[in-house]
Amino acid sequence: MTTAQKRSDVPHAALIQMTSGIDPQRNLATIEEALGEAAAQGAAMAFLPEMSVLLDRDRERSSHHISLESGEAWLRAMQDFARRHGIWLHTGSKPLLASDGRRRLNRSHVIAADGSLRAHYDKIHMFDVDLPTGEKWVESAAFLGGEQICVVDTPLGRLGLSICFDVRFPELYRRLVEEGAELLAVPAAFTVPTGEAHWHILLRARAIETGCHILATAQEGQHEDGRATYGHSIAINPWGSILMEIEGGESDEKDYRLALVPIDPVATKKARTAIPLSRSRAARNITL
């Protein structure tokens, strides 16, 4: 794991890589420990992976833990963690019961350092695929796709929200930039074959074409529900260069891996000035 050199003149993001399991309380304990470490190291905001509190593809077993947001204790717990440690938090995502009482939502929240909720986003694009390895995933059978994009002000800048499979849809990120996004969150639980083939390429492409920082925190390793995820949480600058990557390898005593990365507020302006895509689009007056 590589940790970026800390500097006092720019805010730092903390990426927290996890191997979440089927016990929400254990996952929450891991999150609280990681947030405490991130805050102690001076991070302004921490980012968790997709399904940080519960990663379980057994729908019957996981149903005992899932409720409407109004009755959900996980969110209140994470608000308390943020307030206690004085750090902003992007929750990665969590499964919630949709209003129809049948399907679920894959929802991210942004929580301020005072514990207040600042934004939420429901994953729009569902992971419905048949992979060459024989793996088949039909996320839409259990999850309801979101319909609204979301951009929110944070200590790191104006943050655009997305989740995992969304990264394959560049039109979403263009919309986020049009709404003022300067950096983009991409929490994920990529499979190993798709991660090995596409993870770095897709994320660097999104950074280059938007002129945004990318903060992509991932699930890693073998999970209790039987799946394996790729890991390689990564931060990329608006020029497409990798600032930091959390490699895999032998686990240590902790149930997470953490790395800090500086977010230079000038980098977005430099990248967009050097290659002014918005100006070129306006000059051509073409709507795609």
Long-range contacts (C-beta under 8 A, 24 or more apart in sequence): 1-246, 1-247, 1-249, 1-257, 1-258, 1-259, 2-244, 2-245, 2-246, 2-247, 2-259, 3-244, 3-259, 3-260, 4-235, 4-243, 4-244, 4-259, 4-260, 4-261, 4-262, 5-262, 6-41, 6-42, 6-260, 6-262, 7-262, 10-262, 10-263, 10-264, 10-265, 11-44, 11-45, 11-155, 11-156, 11-262, 11-263, 11-265, 12-41, 12-42, 12-43, 12-44, 12-260, 12-261, 12-262, 12-263, 13-43, 13-44, 13-45, 13-46, 13-47, 13-156, 13-215, 13-235, 13-260, 13-261, 13-263, 14-38, 14-41, 14-43, 14-45, 14-46, 14-47, 14-87, 14-258, 14-259, 14-260, 15-46, 15-47, 15-215, 15-216, 15-217, 15-233, 15-234, 15-235, 15-244, 15-246, 15-258, 15-259, 15-260, 15-261, 16-46, 16-47, 16-48, 16-49, 16-217, 16-233, 16-256, 16-257, 16-258, 17-49, 17-217, 17-218, 17-219, 17-220, 17-231, 17-233, 17-246, 17-256, 17-257, 17-258, 18-48, 18-49, 18-52, 18-219, 18-220, 18-255, 18-256, 19-219, 19-220, 19-221, 19-222, 19-223, 19-229, 19-255, 20-49, 20-51, 20-52, 20-53, 20-54, 20-55, 20-219, 20-223, 21-55, 21-56, 21-223, 21-224, 21-225, 22-54, 22-55, 22-56, 22-58, 22-61, 22-62, 22-224, 22-225, 23-224, 24-53, 24-54, 24-65, 24-74, 26-255, 27-52, 27-53, 27-54, 27-55, 28-53, 28-74, 28-77, 28-78, 30-255, 30-256, 31-78, 31-81, 32-77, 32-81, 33-254, 33-255, 33-256, 34-254, 34-256, 34-258, 35-81, 35-82, 35-85, 35-87, 35-89, 36-85, 37-258, 38-85, 38-87, 38-258, 38-260, 39-85, 39-86, 39-87, 41-260, 42-260, 43-87, 43-260, 44-87, 44-88, 44-155, 44-156, 45-87, 45-88, 45-89, 45-90, 45-154, 45-155, 45-156, 46-87, 46-88, 46-89, 46-90, 47-90, 47-92, 47-185, 47-187, 47-215, 47-217, 48-89, 48-90, 48-91, 48-92, 48-187, 48-217, 49-92, 49-187, 49-188, 49-189, 49-217, 49-218, 49-219, 49-233, 50-92, 50-93, 50-106, 50-163, 50-164, 50-187, 50-188, 50-189, 50-218, 50-219, 51-92, 51-93, 51-94, 51-95, 51-106, 51-189, 51-219, 52-91, 52-92, 52-93, 52-94, 52-187, 53-78, 53-91, 53-94, 54-94, 54-95, 55-189, 55-219, 55-223, 55-224, 55-225, 55-227, 56-224, 56-225, 57-225, 57-226, 57-227, 58-225, 59-142, 62-95, 66-95, 66-96, 66-97, 66-104, 67-96, 67-97, 68-96, 68-97, 68-99, 69-96, 69-107, 72-96, 75-109, 75-117, 78-109, 78-111, 79-111, 79-115, 79-116, 79-117, 80-115, 82-111, 82-112, 82-113, 82-114, 82-115, 83-113, 83-114, 83-115, 86-113, 87-113, 88-112, 88-113, 88-154, 88-155, 90-159, 90-161, 90-185, 90-187, 90-215, 92-187, 92-217, 93-123, 93-163, 93-164, 93-187, 95-143, 98-144, 100-144, 103-142, 103-143, 103-144, 104-142, 104-143, 104-144, 105-143, 105-144, 105-146, 106-139, 106-143, 106-146, 106-163, 107-146, 108-161, 108-163, 108-185, 108-187, 110-152, 110-154, 110-159, 110-161, 118-152, 118-153, 118-154, 119-150, 119-152, 119-161, 120-150, 121-146, 121-148, 121-149, 121-150, 121-161, 121-162, 121-163, 122-146, 122-147, 122-148, 123-162, 123-163, 123-164, 123-165, 123-166, 124-149, 124-162, 124-166, 124-169, 124-172, 125-165, 125-166, 125-168, 125-169, 125-172, 126-165, 127-164, 127-165, 129-194, 131-191, 131-193, 131-194, 132-193, 133-193, 135-191, 135-193, 137-191, 139-165, 149-175, 149-176, 149-179, 151-176, 151-179, 151-180, 151-181, 156-183, 156-213, 156-263, 157-182, 157-183, 157-213, 157-263, 157-265, 157-268, 158-182, 158-183, 159-183, 159-184, 159-185, 160-184, 160-185, 160-212, 161-185, 162-186, 163-187, 163-188, 164-188, 164-189, 164-190, 167-202, 167-203, 167-206, 167-216, 168-198, 168-202, 170-205, 170-206, 170-209, 173-206, 173-209, 173-210, 173-212, 174-209, 174-210, 176-210, 177-210, 177-211, 177-212, 181-210, 181-212, 182-212, 182-213, 182-265, 182-268, 183-212, 183-213, 183-214, 183-215, 183-263, 183-268, 184-210, 184-212, 184-213, 184-214, 184-215, 185-215, 185-216, 185-217, 186-214, 186-215, 186-216, 187-216, 187-217, 187-218, 188-216, 188-217, 188-218, 188-219, 189-218, 189-219, 189-227, 189-229, 190-218, 190-219, 190-229, 190-230, 191-227, 191-228, 191-229, 191-230, 192-228, 192-229, 192-230, 194-230, 195-229, 195-230, 195-231, 195-232, 196-230, 199-230, 199-232, 199-234, 200-232, 200-234, 200-242, 203-234, 203-236, 204-236, 204-240, 204-242, 205-240, 207-236, 207-237, 207-238, 207-239, 207-240, 208-238, 208-239, 208-240, 209-277, 210-238, 211-238, 211-268, 211-271, 211-272, 211-275, 211-277, 212-238, 212-268, 213-237, 213-238, 213-263, 213-267, 213-268, 215-261, 218-246, 220-246, 220-248, 220-257, 221-248, 221-251, 233-257, 233-259, 235-259, 235-261, 237-264, 237-267, 237-271, 238-267, 238-268, 238-270, 238-271, 238-272, 239-267, 239-270, 239-271, 239-274
